[in-house]
C-alpha cells in the first residue's frame, strides 16, 4: 500500500515536518521506501510482512491494555 506523507499527517494529526523526519529515519533503516510525485512524497513498506508484524504487535498491546483496565476496575 502506498500513501502520501501529507495524507498520513492528516490521519495521524502529526505535523508534516515531524512525520517527514520519521519517514526519513524509517527509509534509512530500510523499512519504508519513498518517491516524489510532483509535490507529494509517496511512501510504502519495503516488506509487506512488516504490516503483519505490526498488526500482531497491536493485538498483543491491546489485549494487555484491556487486561490492565480489568485489573484497575477490580481495585476500585
Order of alpha helices (4+ residues) and beta strands (2+ residues): beta-alpha-alpha-beta-beta-alpha
